[in-house]
Amino acid sequence: QFKLIVKNPEKPVASGLQVTAFVEYYPESEEDLEDRLLLLIEDDIVDIPVLGLIPCCYLEIESEINFGAVIANSKIISKEISIFNHGSSSGTFKISYDGIVLLNIEPMSGVVEPNSVNMVKVDICTDVPRIIKEVIKVELEGHGCTEVWIKAVVIEQVLKVLGVPCGNILECINFGPVYFGSSKTEQISLYNESPESMDWVAVLEDNAIGGEMGTDLQRSTDAALQDLSLKSRTRDVDVSTLILCIPNQGTLLPYGKSLVTLCFSPKKFKRDFGVNDSSQKQDYVLFLRFEAVGNKDGYLQALSDDATAITMNHPHHLELALTGSGLPVMLTFNPGPVITFTDCFLGEQPQVLCTLKNESEYLPVTFSFRKIAHFNVSPEKGKIKKKSAKDVMFSFTPHQLGIFKVKQVMDIIGTGLDKNNLQVLKTKSFHQIYLSFIGMCKSQRKNILFKINPGITPMISNATGQFVADGTGQCTDTAPVAMLKSTQTQIHTHCMNRNCKGDALIAFPNDRAASIRPSEWNKKYRTIFTKTERYNYIDPEFSYTDCERLSKEAHKEYYADFISSLRQHRLQKDAARQFDIYNNSVSIGLKPAEGLMSPRISITDFHKEKLPFKMLPSDENCLLTRGKLTAIDSESLVKEICSGLSAMPSSTQEKKDCSLTLTSKQLHQILIGPSSMDFGDVCVCSTTARKLHIINNLLVHIWIQIEIEIDELHQTSPLSQVVPPLTKTHIPIVFETNTLGVFKRSFTYTINNQHLGHVLVVAKVVSVELGLSAREVILNPIPGYLAETEFRTTVRVYNPRNLPAEFTWKPVITDRGTAFSIQPAKGFVEAYRDLECEVVWHPGFNSPEAGEFNLCVRKGNTIKLKCFAKVLIH
């Protein structure tokens, strides 16, 4: 079957030349042939084997699929395995697997073309932590049976808090004693000990068991329990102001670390009036929880239709205890706080020595005095150790005469957060103490003799015409005084000016030296003695003309009217606003009496009284607290919308909100679930629905889009909804299948077309089934009735499935026949309902006392019922 086609050379073949020969193979049967060619080269013989093989396949498959380490987050993950065909003809394969771990293997069989490769997809579910090591058997044509191992390690997503820089695992951080108003920071490291990235958020547990807010733990239990005023006040305190976590949200890479700064800033809680707690220490025990954002931290458990609350489970979280104490500044002054200096004259400097004592047993005090006029402090700043004292000298150095009562401010220096960089502490004044300084500087008395001058004008006079005595000592002459009361006499007054009292403005003799212009152009001035109208010189270069004066007055009047109109408009708007406030059926405009206090309402009272709550702050540095999340969640549950929501953002505000990229803290306030939706036992060819709850606790709209590529869930609708702020809604997930067995698949959804999530759907698809309340029934005679009376009893047929079941009672006929009957003999039992069937025994001469019935369910199970009649023979 081989043919050689060649032309042998007649002459020797020169170097560089070649001779070509062809071998043709024409197989006549499906068998492998073997032959040889002989090549004669001068005296040598070369044997060339010739093989003729029939076409066959050569299949090869990988021996292992390793998923590696994956997170137990209820996802369906897939990998593909390759089946290669290196042969020249097609080859078939068949896969068999009898375990329960692997969810899906597609395809289970197939044909691989020559020189090609087929891919087989293997799915596993990461619902529980475990080690997967399964084997599947693959039958390859021409190769026999081959085993392929499927390996995976499903682990929990672990978040750890490590110390800095040693790296030890932390469970508690003790900030120690800290002054009220100051801050203290500690650094920790968050470690993601898992092979996948994780979004995390910090939540402060303000209502956790074991937490303490401002309680002195060194006091007895009875004393702490009696301090009910402090407990009632600490309920209303915003715990997020005491603890600062920077950052309080973020993303951790696989096996990555993130540095987090915790800051403790204690606040002093005021007790009721009349209680002196100036030296009271307040201890704090708080719990900070680091949670993973996503389905695992916000599971909504399966809710019934009449459920009024949602229970959330947090399987993944890490709790860190925070302890610390708040201390007041206990600094005493001796003498003080009012310090009185002795009276002194200019140039003198009285001093007072004051002793500052730090009464605190835990912390030192760093102080600094502010500078004020006329008083000095030495030293101006310093540090006093705990239970120690320091002397400070206060000096009174007046620079002018008088009595000085000033407030000396003493700053207590500590550490506080920098507003520009919250991770860095800076030195600042966190507390002030006020001292009162009182000092008086006197003037030295001097006797001044006045010498009477009978002349007209005093030698030294002021604008009022009275004398001015020079008490500096440089002038030794006595001051002359004019004795004549010229303003009250009319000795020198002209007769024509004696009655000019209406414009009697007196110009003193010495005022012309200051200015020759009148103070007011429209007033007349007269001389001091003769009352003659004095000449007023008006300089035209500097004075206003009559037109300018009128224009100036017009301007003043215009702006006065303008300001008056603005004020009138403002008053009208305020009156209208007050009218709108009080114009209702509840309030009649009465203002509360002065001194009455409104009742204090805490966050824990929101569930009972349904009062308005305080929204979460928009500050990114502010921590989320469990109490605020619970309050907002309860508010959202009240606003449930079942229909009428938009499928896509339509308004401008909706488009703006739904285009936002949400932070981890915001995603933590959106609850979508349950993330594992278990339908339970579902009948084949039936339709079952479960609610996918969506709770939006944000103040913006969100857009939810569901992507379903599973045939069993294709009836789910709607697949897109815009959820308003602070609203709860749901989407019915409809499940229907025609295949028996365990169903476990997942679908994905997106928030704002950016943030991805998933939901696992689990169901056990079974056939229709009915059950009996008893497999055997005994029929007893009714007392008082004749023996020939029929014996009766009942048996209950119940349907545990979600599909109506059609049944038929079929009696088992023996040689003696049967004396039993059941009504109804056939019918339907609705889903999750039951039906009472009556069993009757008909007594007779040869009636059998036992009988059997088969309960036959259409396309379902069959159950046998045994019946016995208990006959009493007298």
HUVENBEL-V877298 format. One record per pair of residues at least 12 apart in sequence whose C-alpha atoms are under 8 Angstrom apart, sorted by the first residue. I is the first residue (numbers start at 0). J is the second residue. Records with the same first field share a line. If there is no record, write none. Layout:
BEGIN
I = J + J
END
This chain:
BEGIN
0 = 24 + 25 + 26 + 27
1 = 22 + 23 + 24 + 25
2 = 22 + 23 + 24
3 = 20 + 21 + 22 + 23
4 = 20 + 21 + 22 + 23
5 = 19 + 20 + 21
6 = 20
24 = 51
26 = 51
29 = 53
30 = 52 + 53
31 = 50 + 51 + 52 + 53
32 = 50 + 51 + 52
33 = 48 + 49 + 50 + 51
34 = 48 + 49 + 50
35 = 47 + 48 + 49
36 = 48 + 49
54 = 86 + 87 + 88
55 = 86 + 87 + 88 + 89
56 = 84 + 85 + 86 + 87 + 88 + 89 + 90 + 113 + 140 + 141
57 = 83 + 84 + 85 + 86 + 87 + 90 + 140 + 141 + 142
58 = 82 + 83 + 84 + 85 + 86 + 90 + 139 + 140 + 141 + 142
59 = 82 + 83 + 84 + 85 + 139
60 = 80 + 81 + 82 + 83
61 = 80 + 81 + 82 + 147
62 = 146 + 147 + 148
63 = 147 + 148 + 149 + 150
64 = 78 + 79 + 80 + 147 + 148 + 149 + 150
65 = 149 + 150 + 151
66 = 78 + 149 + 150 + 151 + 152
67 = 150 + 151 + 152
68 = 151 + 152 + 153 + 154 + 194
69 = 125 + 151 + 152 + 153 + 154 + 194 + 195
70 = 125 + 128 + 153 + 154 + 155 + 156 + 193 + 194 + 195
71 = 125 + 126 + 127 + 128 + 153 + 154 + 155 + 156
72 = 125 + 126 + 127 + 295
73 = 124 + 125 + 126 + 127 + 675 + 758 + 759
74 = 124 + 125 + 126 + 745 + 757 + 758 + 759
75 = 122 + 123 + 124 + 125 + 744 + 745 + 759
76 = 122 + 123 + 124 + 125
77 = 120 + 121 + 122 + 123
78 = 120 + 121 + 122
79 = 118 + 119 + 120 + 121
80 = 118 + 119 + 120 + 121
81 = 116 + 117 + 118 + 119
82 = 111 + 116 + 117 + 118 + 119
83 = 111 + 114 + 115 + 116 + 117
84 = 111 + 112 + 113 + 114 + 115 + 116
85 = 113 + 114 + 115
86 = 113 + 114
87 = 113 + 114
88 = 112 + 113
89 = 110 + 111 + 112 + 113
90 = 110 + 111 + 112 + 113 + 139 + 140
91 = 108 + 109 + 110 + 111 + 139 + 140
92 = 108 + 109 + 110 + 111 + 137 + 138 + 139 + 140
93 = 107 + 108 + 109 + 137 + 138 + 139
94 = 107 + 108 + 135 + 136 + 137 + 138
95 = 107 + 135 + 136 + 137
96 = 134 + 135 + 136
98 = 133
100 = 123 + 124 + 131 + 133
101 = 121 + 122 + 123 + 124 + 133
102 = 121 + 122 + 123 + 124 + 743
103 = 120 + 121 + 122 + 123
104 = 119 + 120 + 121 + 122
105 = 119 + 120 + 121
106 = 119 + 120
107 = 119
124 = 743
125 = 153
127 = 153 + 154
128 = 152 + 153 + 154 + 155
129 = 152 + 153 + 154
130 = 150 + 151 + 152 + 153
131 = 149 + 150 + 151 + 152 + 153
132 = 148 + 149 + 150 + 151
133 = 148 + 149 + 150
134 = 146 + 147 + 148 + 149
135 = 147 + 148 + 149
154 = 193
155 = 193
156 = 191 + 192 + 193 + 315
157 = 191 + 192 + 193 + 315
158 = 189 + 190 + 191 + 192 + 316 + 317
159 = 189 + 190 + 191 + 192 + 317
160 = 187 + 188 + 189 + 190 + 319
161 = 187 + 188 + 189 + 190
162 = 186 + 187 + 188
163 = 186 + 187 + 188
166 = 188
169 = 319
170 = 318 + 319 + 320
171 = 319 + 320 + 321 + 322
172 = 185 + 319 + 320 + 321 + 322
173 = 321 + 322 + 323
174 = 263 + 321 + 322 + 323 + 324
175 = 322 + 323 + 324
176 = 323 + 324 + 325 + 326 + 361 + 362
177 = 264 + 265 + 323 + 324 + 325 + 326 + 362
178 = 265 + 325 + 326 + 327 + 328
179 = 264 + 265 + 266 + 267 + 325 + 326 + 327 + 328
180 = 264 + 265 + 266 + 429 + 430
181 = 264 + 265 + 413 + 414 + 415 + 429
182 = 262 + 263 + 264 + 265 + 413 + 414 + 415 + 416 + 424
183 = 262 + 263 + 264 + 414 + 415 + 424
184 = 260 + 261 + 262 + 263 + 424
185 = 260 + 261 + 262
186 = 258 + 259 + 260 + 261
187 = 258 + 259 + 260 + 261
188 = 256 + 257 + 258 + 259
189 = 256 + 257 + 258 + 259
190 = 251 + 254 + 255 + 256 + 257
191 = 251 + 252 + 253 + 254 + 255 + 256
192 = 253 + 254 + 255
193 = 253 + 254
194 = 253 + 254
195 = 252 + 253 + 254
196 = 250 + 251 + 252 + 253
197 = 250 + 251 + 252 + 253 + 291 + 292
198 = 248 + 249 + 250 + 251 + 291 + 292 + 293 + 663
199 = 248 + 249 + 250 + 251 + 289 + 290 + 291 + 292 + 663
200 = 247 + 248 + 249 + 289 + 290 + 291 + 292 + 663 + 664 + 667
201 = 244 + 247 + 248 + 287 + 288 + 289 + 290 + 622 + 623
202 = 287 + 288 + 289 + 290 + 622 + 623 + 624 + 625
203 = 238 + 239 + 285 + 286 + 287 + 288 + 622 + 623 + 624 + 625
204 = 285 + 286 + 287 + 288 + 624 + 625 + 626
205 = 238 + 285 + 286 + 624 + 625 + 626
206 = 625 + 626
207 = 285 + 286
209 = 284
210 = 283 + 284 + 285 + 286
211 = 282 + 283 + 284 + 285
212 = 233 + 281 + 282 + 283 + 284 + 285
213 = 229 + 233 + 267 + 268 + 280 + 281 + 282 + 283 + 325
214 = 280 + 281 + 282 + 283
215 = 279 + 280 + 281 + 282
216 = 281 + 282
228 = 270 + 271
229 = 268 + 269 + 270
232 = 268 + 269 + 270
233 = 268
234 = 601 + 602 + 603
235 = 599 + 600 + 601 + 602
238 = 624
239 = 621 + 622 + 623 + 624
240 = 264 + 621
241 = 263 + 264 + 265 + 266
242 = 261 + 262 + 263 + 264 + 622
243 = 261 + 262 + 263 + 264 + 620 + 621 + 622
244 = 259 + 260 + 261 + 262 + 620 + 621 + 622
245 = 259 + 260 + 261 + 421 + 422 + 620
246 = 259 + 260 + 620
247 = 259 + 620 + 621 + 622
248 = 663 + 664
249 = 663
260 = 422
263 = 323
265 = 324 + 325
266 = 325
267 = 281 + 325
277 = 327 + 329
278 = 326 + 327 + 329
279 = 326 + 327
280 = 324 + 325 + 326 + 327
281 = 324 + 325 + 326
282 = 322 + 323 + 324 + 325
283 = 321 + 322 + 323 + 324 + 325
284 = 320 + 321 + 322 + 323
285 = 320 + 321 + 322
286 = 318 + 319 + 320 + 321
287 = 318 + 319 + 320 + 321
288 = 316 + 317 + 318 + 319
289 = 316 + 317 + 318 + 319
290 = 315 + 316 + 317
291 = 315 + 316
292 = 663 + 666 + 667
293 = 666 + 667 + 756
294 = 671 + 672 + 674 + 756 + 757
295 = 313 + 314 + 315 + 674
296 = 312 + 313 + 314 + 315 + 316
297 = 311 + 312 + 313 + 667 + 670 + 671 + 672
298 = 311 + 312 + 313 + 670 + 671 + 672 + 673 + 674
299 = 311 + 312 + 670 + 671 + 672 + 673 + 674 + 692
300 = 312 + 672 + 673
301 = 673 + 676
302 = 690
308 = 636
328 = 359 + 364
329 = 357 + 358 + 359
330 = 355 + 356 + 357 + 358 + 359
331 = 355 + 356 + 357 + 358
332 = 353 + 354 + 355 + 356
333 = 353 + 354 + 355
334 = 353 + 354
335 = 353 + 434
336 = 433 + 434 + 435
337 = 434 + 435 + 436 + 437
338 = 351 + 434 + 435 + 436 + 437
339 = 436 + 437 + 438
340 = 395 + 436 + 437 + 438 + 439
341 = 438 + 439
342 = 438 + 439 + 440 + 441
343 = 439 + 440 + 441
344 = 440 + 441 + 442 + 443
345 = 397 + 398 + 399 + 400 + 440 + 441 + 442
346 = 396 + 397 + 398
347 = 396 + 397
348 = 394 + 395 + 396 + 397
349 = 394 + 395 + 396
350 = 392 + 393 + 394 + 395
351 = 392 + 393 + 394
352 = 390 + 391 + 392 + 393
353 = 390 + 391 + 392 + 393
354 = 388 + 389 + 390 + 391
355 = 388 + 389 + 390 + 391
356 = 383 + 386 + 387 + 388 + 389
357 = 383 + 384 + 385 + 386 + 387 + 388
358 = 385 + 386 + 387
359 = 385 + 386
360 = 385 + 386
361 = 385
362 = 384 + 385
363 = 382 + 383 + 384 + 385
364 = 382 + 383 + 384 + 385 + 411 + 412
365 = 380 + 381 + 382 + 383 + 411 + 412 + 413
366 = 380 + 381 + 382 + 409 + 410 + 411 + 412
367 = 379 + 380 + 381 + 409 + 410 + 411 + 412
368 = 380 + 407 + 408 + 409 + 410
369 = 407 + 408 + 409 + 410
371 = 407
373 = 395 + 396 + 397 + 398
374 = 393 + 394 + 395 + 396 + 397
375 = 393 + 394 + 395 + 396
376 = 391 + 392 + 393 + 394
377 = 391 + 392 + 393
378 = 391 + 392
395 = 438
397 = 440
399 = 440
400 = 439 + 440 + 441 + 442
401 = 439 + 440 + 441
402 = 437 + 438 + 439 + 440
403 = 436 + 437 + 438 + 439
404 = 435 + 436 + 437 + 438
405 = 435 + 436 + 437
406 = 433 + 434 + 435 + 436
407 = 433 + 434 + 435 + 436
408 = 431 + 432 + 433 + 434
409 = 431 + 432 + 433 + 434
410 = 428 + 429 + 430 + 431 + 432
411 = 428 + 429 + 430 + 431 + 432
412 = 426 + 427 + 428 + 429 + 430
413 = 426 + 427 + 428 + 429
414 = 426 + 427 + 429
415 = 427 + 429
445 = 470
447 = 468 + 470 + 477
448 = 477 + 478
449 = 477 + 478 + 479 + 480
450 = 477 + 478 + 479 + 480
451 = 478 + 479 + 480 + 481 + 482
452 = 479 + 480 + 481 + 482
453 = 480 + 481 + 482 + 483
454 = 481
455 = 481
456 = 481 + 508
457 = 479 + 480 + 481
458 = 478 + 479
459 = 478 + 479
460 = 509
461 = 509
462 = 507 + 509 + 510
463 = 507
464 = 507
466 = 478 + 479 + 480
485 = 527 + 528
486 = 505 + 527 + 528
488 = 528
489 = 528 + 529
490 = 528
491 = 528 + 529
492 = 528 + 529 + 530 + 531
493 = 529 + 530 + 531
496 = 529 + 530 + 531
497 = 530
502 = 522 + 523 + 524
503 = 523 + 524 + 525 + 530
504 = 523 + 524 + 525
505 = 524 + 525 + 526 + 527 + 530
506 = 524 + 525 + 526 + 527 + 533
507 = 526 + 527
508 = 526 + 527
515 = 535 + 536
516 = 535 + 536 + 537 + 538
517 = 535 + 536 + 537
602 = 626 + 627 + 630
603 = 626
605 = 630
606 = 630 + 633
612 = 630 + 631
613 = 627
614 = 627 + 631
615 = 627
623 = 664
628 = 668
631 = 696 + 725
632 = 694 + 696 + 725
634 = 725
635 = 694 + 695 + 696 + 725 + 726 + 727
636 = 694 + 726 + 727
637 = 726 + 727
638 = 725 + 726 + 727
639 = 726 + 727 + 728
640 = 726 + 727 + 728
641 = 728 + 729
644 = 720 + 721 + 722
645 = 720 + 721
646 = 717 + 718 + 719 + 720 + 721
647 = 702 + 719 + 720 + 721
648 = 702 + 721
653 = 700
656 = 699 + 700 + 701
657 = 700 + 701 + 702 + 751
658 = 751
659 = 751
660 = 751 + 753
665 = 697
668 = 695 + 696 + 697
669 = 693 + 694 + 695 + 696 + 697
670 = 692 + 693 + 694 + 695
671 = 691 + 692 + 693 + 694
672 = 691 + 692 + 693 + 758
673 = 691 + 692 + 758
674 = 757 + 758 + 759
675 = 758 + 759 + 760 + 761
676 = 689 + 758 + 759 + 760 + 761
677 = 760 + 761 + 762
678 = 760 + 761 + 762 + 763
679 = 761 + 762 + 763
680 = 762 + 763 + 764 + 765 + 800 + 801
681 = 762 + 763 + 764 + 765 + 800 + 801
682 = 764 + 765 + 766 + 767 + 800 + 801 + 802
683 = 735 + 736 + 737 + 738 + 739 + 764 + 765 + 766 + 767
684 = 735 + 736 + 737
685 = 735 + 736 + 801 + 802
686 = 733 + 734 + 735
687 = 733 + 734 + 735 + 801
688 = 731 + 732 + 733 + 734
689 = 731 + 732 + 733
690 = 729 + 730 + 731 + 732
691 = 729 + 730 + 731 + 732
692 = 727 + 728 + 729 + 730
693 = 727 + 728 + 729 + 730
694 = 725 + 726 + 727 + 728
695 = 722 + 723 + 724 + 725 + 726 + 727
696 = 724 + 725 + 726
697 = 724 + 725
698 = 724 + 725
699 = 723 + 724
700 = 721 + 722 + 723 + 724
701 = 721 + 722 + 723 + 724 + 750 + 751
702 = 719 + 720 + 721 + 722 + 749 + 750 + 751 + 752
703 = 719 + 720 + 721 + 722 + 748 + 749 + 750 + 751 + 752
704 = 718 + 719 + 720 + 748 + 749 + 750 + 751 + 752
705 = 718 + 719 + 746 + 747 + 748 + 749
706 = 718 + 746 + 747 + 748
707 = 746 + 747
708 = 746
709 = 744 + 746
711 = 734 + 735 + 736
712 = 732 + 733 + 734 + 735
713 = 733 + 734
714 = 732 + 733 + 734
715 = 731 + 732 + 733 + 734
716 = 730 + 731 + 732
717 = 730
718 = 730
736 = 764
738 = 764
739 = 763 + 764 + 765 + 766
740 = 763 + 764 + 765
741 = 761 + 762 + 763 + 764
742 = 760 + 761 + 762 + 763 + 764
743 = 759 + 760 + 761 + 762
744 = 759 + 760 + 761
745 = 757 + 758 + 759 + 760
746 = 758 + 759 + 760
766 = 858 + 859
767 = 800 + 802 + 804 + 856 + 857 + 858 + 859 + 860
768 = 798 + 799 + 800 + 804 + 856 + 859 + 860
769 = 796 + 797 + 798 + 799 + 804 + 856 + 859 + 860
770 = 796 + 797 + 798 + 799 + 862
771 = 794 + 795 + 796 + 797 + 862
772 = 794 + 795 + 796 + 797
773 = 794 + 795 + 864
774 = 863 + 864 + 865
775 = 864 + 865 + 866 + 867
776 = 792 + 794 + 864 + 865 + 866 + 867
777 = 792 + 866 + 867 + 868 + 869
778 = 790 + 791 + 792 + 839 + 840 + 866 + 867 + 868 + 869
779 = 791 + 868 + 869 + 870
780 = 869 + 870
787 = 842 + 843
788 = 841 + 842
789 = 839 + 840 + 841 + 842
790 = 839 + 840 + 841 + 842 + 868
791 = 837 + 838 + 839 + 840
792 = 837 + 838 + 839
793 = 835 + 836 + 837 + 838
794 = 835 + 836 + 837 + 838
795 = 833 + 834 + 835 + 836
796 = 828 + 833 + 834 + 835 + 836
797 = 828 + 831 + 832 + 833 + 834
798 = 828 + 829 + 830 + 831 + 832 + 833
799 = 830 + 831 + 832
800 = 830 + 831
801 = 830 + 831
802 = 829 + 830
803 = 827 + 828 + 829 + 830
804 = 827 + 828 + 829 + 830 + 856 + 857
805 = 825 + 826 + 827 + 828 + 856 + 857
806 = 825 + 826 + 827 + 828 + 854 + 855 + 856 + 857
807 = 824 + 825 + 826 + 854 + 855 + 856
808 = 821 + 824 + 825 + 852 + 853 + 854 + 855
809 = 824 + 852 + 853 + 854 + 855
810 = 850 + 851 + 852 + 853
811 = 850 + 851 + 852 + 853
815 = 845 + 846 + 847
816 = 847
817 = 846 + 847 + 849 + 850
818 = 840 + 841 + 842 + 846 + 847 + 848 + 850
819 = 838 + 839 + 840 + 841 + 850 + 866
820 = 838 + 839 + 840
821 = 836 + 837 + 838 + 839
822 = 836 + 837 + 838
823 = 836 + 837
840 = 868
848 = 867 + 868 + 869
849 = 865 + 866 + 867 + 868
850 = 865 + 866 + 867
851 = 863 + 864 + 865 + 866
852 = 864 + 865
END
